[in-house]
Amino acid sequence: MMRWGSIIFSLPAILLLSLYGWELSTVNDCIDQGLSYSFELSTCIEGKQDVSSPFYARYTFLVNGMLLLSVVGSIMMTAAMIQRGMVRNQ
């Protein structure tokens, strides 16, 4: 249970950081080309960007679901540590 808990705890955070970094990279590529990024269309557009919405505002259910999954993983790890108890190396 400890192994599964640590996997369930860490994978959602890694996934969220990867998705955010990928999107940020796309936005920076558009800016480097002298364009703006449209978050509604998910493409580069000409002209000035009006509104920059945060990642959380656009993907609320994804972010909340991943964070909830991470909490479940941390509870699994905590339960596994409590079940094992204190072990001394002698």
N, CA, C and O atoms as a printed pandas DataFrame, in Angstrom:
     atom_number atom_name residue_name chain_id  residue_number  x_coord  y_coord  z_coord
0              1         N          MET        A               1    0.819   -1.187    0.000
1              2        CA          MET        A               1    0.000    0.000    0.000
2              3         C          MET        A               1    0.867    1.257    0.000
3              4         O          MET        A               1    0.471    2.293   -0.534
4              5         N          MET        A               2    2.029    1.160    0.591
5              6        CA          MET        A               2    2.936    2.307    0.618
6              7         C          MET        A               2    3.390    2.663   -0.797
7              8         O          MET        A               2    3.447    3.840   -1.155
8              9         N          ARG        A               3    3.708    1.658   -1.592
9             10        CA          ARG        A               3    4.172    1.896   -2.957
10            11         C          ARG        A               3    3.072    2.539   -3.798
11            12         O          ARG        A               3    3.321    3.523   -4.494
12            13         N          TRP        A               4    1.869    1.996   -3.740
13            14        CA          TRP        A               4    0.760    2.569   -4.513
14            15         C          TRP        A               4    0.420    3.969   -4.027
15            16         O          TRP        A               4    0.111    4.849   -4.830
16            17         N          GLY        A               5    0.473    4.177   -2.733
17            18        CA          GLY        A               5    0.199    5.511   -2.193
18            19         C          GLY        A               5    1.188    6.542   -2.690
19            20         O          GLY        A               5    0.808    7.663   -3.027
20            21         N          SER        A               6    2.469    6.165   -2.739
21            22        CA          SER        A               6    3.472    7.127   -3.211
22            23         C          SER        A               6    3.333    7.397   -4.705
23            24         O          SER        A               6    3.600    8.509   -5.160
24            25         N          ILE        A               7    2.916    6.390   -5.473
25            26        CA          ILE        A               7    2.687    6.591   -6.909
26            27         C          ILE        A               7    1.479    7.500   -7.119
27            28         O          ILE        A               7    1.535    8.447   -7.903
28            29         N          ILE        A               8    0.389    7.204   -6.414
29            30        CA          ILE        A               8   -0.821    8.014   -6.549
30            31         C          ILE        A               8   -0.586    9.426   -6.026
31            32         O          ILE        A               8   -1.208   10.370   -6.512
32            33         N          PHE        A               9    0.281    9.584   -5.064
33            34        CA          PHE        A               9    0.606   10.903   -4.526
34            35         C          PHE        A               9    1.416   11.743   -5.511
35            36         O          PHE        A               9    1.160   12.938   -5.660
36            37         N          SER        A              10    2.382   11.135   -6.178
37            38        CA          SER        A              10    3.313   11.920   -6.985
38            39         C          SER        A              10    2.905   12.108   -8.442
39            40         O          SER        A              10    3.184   13.160   -9.017
40            41         N          LEU        A              11    2.260   11.129   -9.050
41            42        CA          LEU        A              11    1.926   11.236  -10.473
42            43         C          LEU        A              11    1.008   12.409  -10.836
43            44         O          LEU        A              11    1.251   13.056  -11.855
44            45         N          PRO        A              12   -0.034   12.714  -10.053
45            46        CA          PRO        A              12   -0.863   13.864  -10.412
46            47         C          PRO        A              12   -0.082   15.190  -10.426
47            48         O          PRO        A              12   -0.303   16.031  -11.296
48            49         N          ALA        A              13    0.808   15.367   -9.483
49            50        CA          ALA        A              13    1.604   16.608   -9.459
50            51         C          ALA        A              13    2.532   16.679  -10.661
51            52         O          ALA        A              13    2.695   17.741  -11.263
52            53         N          ILE        A              14    3.137   15.560  -11.008
53            54        CA          ILE        A              14    4.016   15.529  -12.180
54            55         C          ILE        A              14    3.219   15.811  -13.448
55            56         O          ILE        A              14    3.681   16.547  -14.320
56            57         N          LEU        A              15    2.025   15.231  -13.555
57            58        CA          LEU        A              15    1.173   15.461  -14.715
58            59         C          LEU        A              15    0.759   16.929  -14.825
59            60         O          LEU        A              15    0.834   17.515  -15.905
60            61         N          LEU        A              16    0.325   17.523  -13.714
61            62        CA          LEU        A              16   -0.091   18.923  -13.737
62            63         C          LEU        A              16    1.065   19.848  -14.107
63            64         O          LEU        A              16    0.892   20.769  -14.905
64            65         N          LEU        A              17    2.233   19.609  -13.533
65            66        CA          LEU        A              17    3.391   20.441  -13.867
66            67         C          LEU        A              17    3.795   20.278  -15.328
67            68         O          LEU        A              17    4.215   21.242  -15.969
68            69         N          SER        A              18    3.671   19.079  -15.849
69            70        CA          SER        A              18    4.004   18.854  -17.260
70            71         C          SER        A              18    3.035   19.574  -18.183
71            72         O          SER        A              18    3.456   20.207  -19.151
72            73         N          LEU        A              19    1.744   19.484  -17.896
73            74        CA          LEU        A              19    0.747   20.157  -18.719
74            75         C          LEU        A              19    0.918   21.673  -18.668
75            76         O          LEU        A              19    0.832   22.351  -19.692
76            77         N          TYR        A              20    1.160   22.195  -17.471
77            78        CA          TYR        A              20    1.359   23.633  -17.324
78            79         C          TYR        A              20    2.610   24.083  -18.071
79            80         O          TYR        A              20    2.588   25.109  -18.751
80            81         N          GLY        A              21    3.681   23.339  -17.955
81            82        CA          GLY        A              21    4.926   23.687  -18.642
82            83         C          GLY        A              21    4.788   23.609  -20.149
83            84         O          GLY        A              21    5.347   24.437  -20.869
84            85         N          TRP        A              22    4.048   22.624  -20.632
85            86        CA          TRP        A              22    3.826   22.478  -22.067
86            87         C          TRP        A              22    3.055   23.686  -22.605
87            88         O          TRP        A              22    3.403   24.246  -23.645
88            89         N          GLU        A              23    2.005   24.076  -21.883
89            90        CA          GLU        A              23    1.226   25.234  -22.305
90            91         C          GLU        A              23    2.046   26.524  -22.232
91            92         O          GLU        A              23    1.952   27.374  -23.118
92            93         N          LEU        A              24    2.836   26.664  -21.191
93            94        CA          LEU        A              24    3.691   27.840  -21.054
94            95         C          LEU        A              24    4.717   27.909  -22.174
95            96         O          LEU        A              24    5.025   28.992  -22.672
96            97         N          SER        A              25    5.238   26.777  -22.567
97            98        CA          SER        A              25    6.176   26.723  -23.681
98            99         C          SER        A              25    5.512   27.165  -24.979
99           100         O          SER        A              25    6.114   27.888  -25.774
100          101         N          THR        A              26    4.280   26.734  -25.192
101          102        CA          THR        A              26    3.533   27.137  -26.381
102          103         C          THR        A              26    3.286   28.642  -26.385
103          104         O          THR        A              26    3.430   29.289  -27.422
104          105         N          VAL        A              27    2.919   29.196  -25.251
105          106        CA          VAL        A              27    2.679   30.639  -25.138
106          107         C          VAL        A              27    3.968   31.408  -25.415
107          108         O          VAL        A              27    3.951   32.414  -26.125
108          109         N          ASN        A              28    5.080   30.940  -24.859
109          110        CA          ASN        A              28    6.357   31.623  -25.090
110          111         C          ASN        A              28    6.798   31.541  -26.547
111          112         O          ASN        A              28    7.393   32.486  -27.065
112          113         N          ASP        A              29    6.514   30.425  -27.215
113          114        CA          ASP        A              29    6.824   30.313  -28.647
114          115         C          ASP        A              29    6.036   31.337  -29.461
115          116         O          ASP        A              29    6.566   31.935  -30.397
116          117         N          CYS        A              30    4.773   31.535  -29.102
117          118        CA          CYS        A              30    3.957   32.537  -29.793
118          119         C          CYS        A              30    4.517   33.937  -29.564
119          120         O          CYS        A              30    4.595   34.738  -30.496
120          121         N          ILE        A              31    4.900   34.226  -28.347
121          122        CA          ILE        A              31    5.445   35.548  -28.026
122          123         C          ILE        A              31    6.757   35.767  -28.763
123          124         O          ILE        A              31    7.016   36.873  -29.239
124          125         N          ASP        A              32    7.595   34.732  -28.866
125          126        CA          ASP        A              32    8.862   34.846  -29.595
126          127         C          ASP        A              32    8.645   35.132  -31.081
127          128         O          ASP        A              32    9.483   35.767  -31.721
128          129         N          GLN        A              33    7.529   34.669  -31.624
129          130        CA          GLN        A              33    7.206   34.909  -33.024
130          131         C          GLN        A              33    6.539   36.269  -33.241
131          132         O          GLN        A              33    6.222   36.630  -34.374
132          133         N          GLY        A              34    6.328   37.014  -32.168
133          134        CA          GLY        A              34    5.684   38.315  -32.264
134          135         C          GLY        A              34    4.171   38.234  -32.302
135          136         O          GLY        A              34    3.508   39.187  -32.712
136          137         N          LEU        A              35    3.621   37.117  -31.882
137          138        CA          LEU        A              35    2.178   36.909  -31.877
138          139         C          LEU        A              35    1.673   36.844  -30.438
139          140         O          LEU        A              35    2.450   36.930  -29.486
140          141         N          SER        A              36    0.376   36.693  -30.303
141          142        CA          SER        A              36   -0.238   36.493  -28.996
142          143         C          SER        A              36   -0.880   35.109  -28.971
143          144         O          SER        A              36   -1.129   34.509  -30.016
144          145         N          TYR        A              37   -1.138   34.622  -27.788
145          146        CA          TYR        A              37   -1.739   33.300  -27.634
146          147         C          TYR        A              37   -3.185   33.456  -27.182
147          148         O          TYR        A              37   -3.461   34.146  -26.201
148          149         N          SER        A              38   -4.103   32.820  -27.891
149          150        CA          SER        A              38   -5.515   32.823  -27.511
150          151         C          SER        A              38   -5.794   31.567  -26.692
151          152         O          SER        A              38   -5.686   30.451  -27.200
152          153         N          PHE        A              39   -6.151   31.753  -25.429
153          154        CA          PHE        A              39   -6.428   30.612  -24.573
154          155         C          PHE        A              39   -7.749   29.937  -24.938
155          156         O          PHE        A              39   -7.910   28.738  -24.710
156          157         N          GLU        A              40   -8.695   30.689  -25.501
157          158        CA          GLU        A              40   -9.965   30.092  -25.914
158          159         C          GLU        A              40   -9.775   29.189  -27.130
159          160         O          GLU        A              40  -10.357   28.107  -27.203
160          161         N          LEU        A              41   -8.950   29.641  -28.092
161          162        CA          LEU        A              41   -8.730   28.877  -29.318
162          163         C          LEU        A              41   -7.548   27.915  -29.218
163          164         O          LEU        A              41   -7.415   27.004  -30.035
164          165         N          SER        A              42   -6.698   28.115  -28.227
165          166        CA          SER        A              42   -5.469   27.334  -28.027
166          167         C          SER        A              42   -4.533   27.429  -29.232
167          168         O          SER        A              42   -3.898   26.446  -29.614
168          169         N          THR        A              43   -4.456   28.609  -29.819
169          170        CA          THR        A              43   -3.568   28.841  -30.953
170          171         C          THR        A              43   -2.962   30.235  -30.865
171          172         O          THR        A              43   -3.388   31.075  -30.072
172          173         N          CYS        A              44   -1.954   30.453  -31.707
173          174        CA          CYS        A              44   -1.344   31.776  -31.814
174          175         C          CYS        A              44   -2.238   32.661  -32.689
175          176         O          CYS        A              44   -2.787   32.212  -33.695
176          177         N          ILE        A              45   -2.369   33.914  -32.287
177          178        CA          ILE        A              45   -3.163   34.862  -33.073
178          179         C          ILE        A              45   -2.370   36.145  -33.235
179          180         O          ILE        A              45   -1.441   36.419  -32.475
180          181         N          GLU        A              46   -2.748   36.919  -34.226
181          182        CA          GLU        A              46   -2.125   38.228  -34.409
182          183         C          GLU        A              46   -2.873   39.242  -33.556
183          184         O          GLU        A              46   -4.061   39.078  -33.277
184          185         N          GLY        A              47   -2.174   40.282  -33.149
185          186        CA          GLY        A              47   -2.796   41.309  -32.336
186          187         C          GLY        A              47   -2.392   41.172  -30.888
187          188         O          GLY        A              47   -1.549   40.351  -30.525
188          189         N          LYS        A              48   -3.019   42.001  -30.069
189          190        CA          LYS        A              48   -2.679   42.017  -28.647
190          191         C          LYS        A              48   -3.591   41.067  -27.874
191          192         O          LYS        A              48   -4.783   40.953  -28.158
192          193         N          GLN        A              49   -3.013   40.405  -26.914
193          194        CA          GLN        A              49   -3.765   39.487  -26.084
194          195         C          GLN        A              49   -4.556   40.293  -25.063
195          196         O          GLN        A              49   -3.990   41.111  -24.339
196          197         N          ASP        A              50   -5.869   40.060  -25.005
197          198        CA          ASP        A              50   -6.722   40.839  -24.112
198          199         C          ASP        A              50   -6.697   40.315  -22.686
199          200         O          ASP        A              50   -6.405   41.058  -21.749
200          201         N          VAL        A              51   -7.000   39.053  -22.529
201          202        CA          VAL        A              51   -7.149   38.497  -21.189
202          203         C          VAL        A              51   -6.254   37.272  -21.043
203          204         O          VAL        A              51   -6.206   36.413  -21.924
204          205         N          SER        A              52   -5.560   37.205  -19.936
205          206        CA          SER        A              52   -4.762   36.028  -19.623
206          207         C          SER        A              52   -5.428   35.317  -18.451
207          208         O          SER        A              52   -5.376   35.795  -17.318
208          209         N          SER        A              53   -6.044   34.189  -18.721
209          210        CA          SER        A              53   -6.705   33.449  -17.655
210          211         C          SER        A              53   -5.740   32.416  -17.089
211          212         O          SER        A              53   -4.985   31.791  -17.834
212          213         N          PRO        A              54   -5.763   32.236  -15.776
213          214        CA          PRO        A              54   -4.861   31.261  -15.163
214          215         C          PRO        A              54   -5.217   29.823  -15.545
215          216         O          PRO        A              54   -6.354   29.520  -15.908
216          217         N          PHE        A              55   -4.224   28.957  -15.453
217          218        CA          PHE        A              55   -4.389   27.537  -15.799
218          219         C          PHE        A              55   -5.511   26.916  -14.969
219          220         O          PHE        A              55   -6.321   26.149  -15.490
220          221         N          TYR        A              56   -5.557   27.244  -13.683
221          222        CA          TYR        A              56   -6.570   26.685  -12.788
222          223         C          TYR        A              56   -7.982   27.093  -13.215
223          224         O          TYR        A              56   -8.911   26.290  -13.123
224          225         N          ALA        A              57   -8.150   28.331  -13.682
225          226        CA          ALA        A              57   -9.475   28.801  -14.079
226          227         C          ALA        A              57   -9.974   28.082  -15.323
227          228         O          ALA        A              57  -11.180   27.888  -15.480
228          229         N          ARG        A              58   -9.073   27.686  -16.202
229          230        CA          ARG        A              58   -9.470   27.004  -17.432
230          231         C          ARG        A              58   -9.660   25.510  -17.242
231          232         O          ARG        A              58  -10.471   24.904  -17.942
232          233         N          TYR        A              59   -8.942   24.908  -16.325
233          234        CA          TYR        A              59   -9.002   23.454  -16.118
234          235         C          TYR        A              59   -9.299   23.136  -14.647
235          236         O          TYR        A              59   -8.553   22.407  -13.993
236          237         N          THR        A              60  -10.385   23.689  -14.150
237          238        CA          THR        A              60  -10.717   23.560  -12.729
238          239         C          THR        A              60  -10.906   22.108  -12.308
239          240         O          THR        A              60  -10.345   21.678  -11.300
240          241         N          PHE        A              61  -11.688   21.354  -13.069
241          242        CA          PHE        A              61  -11.966   19.962  -12.678
242          243         C          PHE        A              61  -10.715   19.093  -12.760
243          244         O          PHE        A              61  -10.518   18.210  -11.925
244          245         N          LEU        A              62   -9.876   19.336  -13.749
245          246        CA          LEU        A              62   -8.635   18.575  -13.874
246          247         C          LEU        A              62   -7.717   18.844  -12.681
247          248         O          LEU        A              62   -7.198   17.912  -12.066
248          249         N          VAL        A              63   -7.523   20.113  -12.361
249          250        CA          VAL        A              63   -6.634   20.463  -11.256
250          251         C          VAL        A              63   -7.181   19.954   -9.933
251          252         O          VAL        A              63   -6.444   19.358   -9.147
252          253         N          ASN        A              64   -8.466   20.182   -9.678
253          254        CA          ASN        A              64   -9.055   19.711   -8.421
254          255         C          ASN        A              64   -9.044   18.190   -8.330
255          256         O          ASN        A              64   -8.797   17.637   -7.259
256          257         N          GLY        A              65   -9.307   17.516   -9.430
257          258        CA          GLY        A              65   -9.284   16.051   -9.428
258          259         C          GLY        A              65   -7.888   15.504   -9.150
259          260         O          GLY        A              65   -7.729   14.553   -8.384
260          261         N          MET        A              66   -6.882   16.105   -9.771
261          262        CA          MET        A              66   -5.509   15.645   -9.553
262          263         C          MET        A              66   -5.057   15.904   -8.115
263          264         O          MET        A              66   -4.379   15.071   -7.515
264          265         N          LEU        A              67   -5.432   17.053   -7.570
265          266        CA          LEU        A              67   -5.071   17.344   -6.182
266          267         C          LEU        A              67   -5.798   16.423   -5.209
267          268         O          LEU        A              67   -5.225   16.008   -4.202
268          269         N          LEU        A              68   -7.048   16.103   -5.501
269          270        CA          LEU        A              68   -7.788   15.160   -4.665
270          271         C          LEU        A              68   -7.156   13.774   -4.726
271          272         O          LEU        A              68   -7.043   13.095   -3.705
272          273         N          LEU        A              69   -6.747   13.359   -5.908
273          274        CA          LEU        A              69   -6.072   12.077   -6.065
274          275         C          LEU        A              69   -4.759   12.054   -5.281
275          276         O          LEU        A              69   -4.397   11.036   -4.691
276          277         N          SER        A              70   -4.061   13.170   -5.279
277          278        CA          SER        A              70   -2.814   13.268   -4.535
278          279         C          SER        A              70   -3.064   13.157   -3.023
279          280         O          SER        A              70   -2.276   12.547   -2.300
280          281         N          VAL        A              71   -4.145   13.742   -2.566
281          282        CA          VAL        A              71   -4.504   13.625   -1.146
282          283         C          VAL        A              71   -4.827   12.176   -0.793
283          284         O          VAL        A              71   -4.446   11.696    0.275
284          285         N          VAL        A              72   -5.525   11.482   -1.683
285          286        CA          VAL        A              72   -5.825   10.062   -1.456
286          287         C          VAL        A              72   -4.519    9.267   -1.341
287          288         O          VAL        A              72   -4.391    8.393   -0.484
288          289         N          GLY        A              73   -3.554    9.579   -2.211
289          290        CA          GLY        A              73   -2.257    8.911   -2.138
290          291         C          GLY        A              73   -1.538    9.177   -0.830
291          292         O          GLY        A              73   -0.923    8.275   -0.260
292          293         N          SER        A              74   -1.612   10.412   -0.351
293          294        CA          SER        A              74   -0.943   10.721    0.919
294          295         C          SER        A              74   -1.629   10.018    2.088
295          296         O          SER        A              74   -0.965    9.614    3.043
296          297         N          ILE        A              75   -2.947    9.871    2.021
297          298        CA          ILE        A              75   -3.660    9.134    3.072
298          299         C          ILE        A              75   -3.276    7.660    3.030
299          300         O          ILE        A              75   -3.115    7.036    4.078
300          301         N          MET        A              76   -3.128    7.103    1.848
301          302        CA          MET        A              76   -2.700    5.703    1.721
302          303         C          MET        A              76   -1.301    5.505    2.299
303          304         O          MET        A              76   -1.047    4.519    2.990
304          305         N          MET        A              77   -0.391    6.444    2.014
305          306        CA          MET        A              77    0.970    6.333    2.567
306          307         C          MET        A              77    0.950    6.434    4.084
307          308         O          MET        A              77    1.649    5.688    4.769
308          309         N          THR        A              78    0.154    7.351    4.607
309          310        CA          THR        A              78    0.066    7.519    6.061
310          311         C          THR        A              78   -0.503    6.262    6.706
311          312         O          THR        A              78    0.003    5.809    7.733
312          313         N          ALA        A              79   -1.550    5.695    6.113
313          314        CA          ALA        A              79   -2.135    4.469    6.666
314          315         C          ALA        A              79   -1.129    3.321    6.634
315          316         O          ALA        A              79   -1.066    2.529    7.574
316          317         N          ALA        A              80   -0.346    3.225    5.565
317          318        CA          ALA        A              80    0.655    2.158    5.482
318          319         C          ALA        A              80    1.742    2.340    6.534
319          320         O          ALA        A              80    2.219    1.362    7.110
320          321         N          MET        A              81    2.134    3.581    6.785
321          322        CA          MET        A              81    3.147    3.825    7.820
322          323         C          MET        A              81    2.612    3.488    9.204
323          324         O          MET        A              81    3.346    2.964   10.042
324          325         N          ILE        A              82    1.341    3.782    9.448
325          326        CA          ILE        A              82    0.743    3.470   10.743
326          327         C          ILE        A              82    0.614    1.961   10.916
327          328         O          ILE        A              82    0.828    1.449   12.015
328          329         N          GLN        A              83    0.269    1.245    9.858
329          330        CA          GLN        A              83    0.139   -0.217    9.935
330          331         C          GLN        A              83    1.472   -0.885   10.226
331          332         O          GLN        A              83    1.532   -1.855   10.981
332          333         N          ARG        A              84    2.532   -0.373    9.635
333          334        CA          ARG        A              84    3.856   -0.968    9.864
334          335         C          ARG        A              84    4.316   -0.752   11.304
335          336         O          ARG        A              84    4.953   -1.621   11.899
336          337         N          GLY        A              85    3.995    0.387   11.840
337          338        CA          GLY        A              85    4.412    0.695   13.202
338          339         C          GLY        A              85    5.877    1.110   13.243
339          340         O          GLY        A              85    6.541    1.220   12.212
340          341         N          MET        A              86    6.347    1.331   14.421
341          342        CA          MET        A              86    7.740    1.729   14.617
342          343         C          MET        A              86    8.608    0.487   14.602
343          344         O          MET        A              86    8.419   -0.421   15.412
344          345         N          VAL        A              87    9.553    0.445   13.689
345          346        CA          VAL        A              87   10.461   -0.693   13.570
346          347         C          VAL        A              87   11.852   -0.207   13.885
347          348         O          VAL        A              87   12.319    0.773   13.305
348          349         N          ARG        A              88   12.528   -0.894   14.813
349          350        CA          ARG        A              88   13.902   -0.550   15.155
350          351         C          ARG        A              88   14.858   -1.495   14.462
351          352         O          ARG        A              88   14.628   -2.703   14.403
352          353         N          ASN        A              89   15.911   -0.943   13.950
353          354        CA          ASN        A              89   16.976   -1.780   13.408
354          355         C          ASN        A              89   17.947   -2.130   14.529
355          356         O          ASN        A              89   18.561   -1.243   15.123
356          357         N          GLN        A              90   18.084   -3.407   14.813
357          358        CA          GLN        A              90   18.964   -3.787   15.925
358          359         C          GLN        A              90   20.133   -4.579   15.448
359          360         O          GLN        A              90   20.976   -4.981   16.250
